Amino acid sequence: MTTQETTLTAGDAEVTVAPGNGCRVSSLKIAGTELLRQGERYGCFPMAPWCGRIRDGRFLDGGQLHQMPLNSPPHAIHGFARDHEWTTAHATSTEASFTYDLTDPWPYRGRVTQTVALTEDSLSLSLGIETAKDSFPAQLGWHPWFNRNLGGDSEDVTLDFAPAWQEERGDDHLPTGHRIDPKPGPWDDCFGMPEGVDVTLTWPGRLSLNVTSREKWAVVYDEQEAAVCVEPQTGPPNGLNTTPRLVTMVDPLEAGATWTWRRL
């Protein structure tokens, strides 16, 4: 077992995973072109055991109230998995699995597993969370930072998706509970896709990349100049309170996403 970076290759595609830095996919290169924003906080990190913001860092499990650290005051954001060192459980030239054991201040014991698999034209990501004993609410998802521009004289990326609804966003950046017709960007918003997440990023004349997932929620964030984010997840922000998904001994929580690309 090791926390050294793991590099996968298939054809001219190369992926690097950094288990020592929250098990994020730190690099995805296609024919030498980097698709992910570089830096310690960027790449593509797993979100667990929740996604997005929890209102005031508090969530209820039955009648018990739990307080999480406010790492994005006044809220708690994106879980703990991205902040911790993971363990490499298995690795080949094209696939690798990693684990992270939940610990304080999360009030429940459990294990998160991420598997990354690469082919010549796709990257598959899977996440699972299982409990060691007690059931608990949880969420899973990914937060990729895709470069807005691939360099040279290329044009900025465009996004194409057709959500069924947009979660109305309150002044506190959390869903109000109302679903509205999708609005034009810029976005830091959650969208509903009941048939599964399906978003296409196109760098004109260079590359098209399709993000798909069986999950029906995606947050799209494009308010920064350097990158855009398309985040498949198992529930909306504050979902531990509004749409809890229970992890039990017989029913772990699992999620998957696939990025498929083609050259233009």
Secondary structure, DSSP 8 states (H G I E B T S, - for coil): ---S-EEEEETTEEEEEEGGGTTEEEEEEETTEE-B--STT-SEEEEBS--SEEGGGEEEETTEEEE---SBTTBEESBSGGGS--EEEEE-SSEEEEEEE--TTSSS-EEEEEEEEE-SSEEEEEEEEEESSS-EEE--EEEE-EES--STT----EEE---SEEEEE-TTSSEEEEEE----SS-EEEEE-TT-EEEEEEETTTEEEEEEESSSEEEEE--SSSEEEEEEESS-TTHHHHS-EEE-SS--EEEEEEEEEEE-
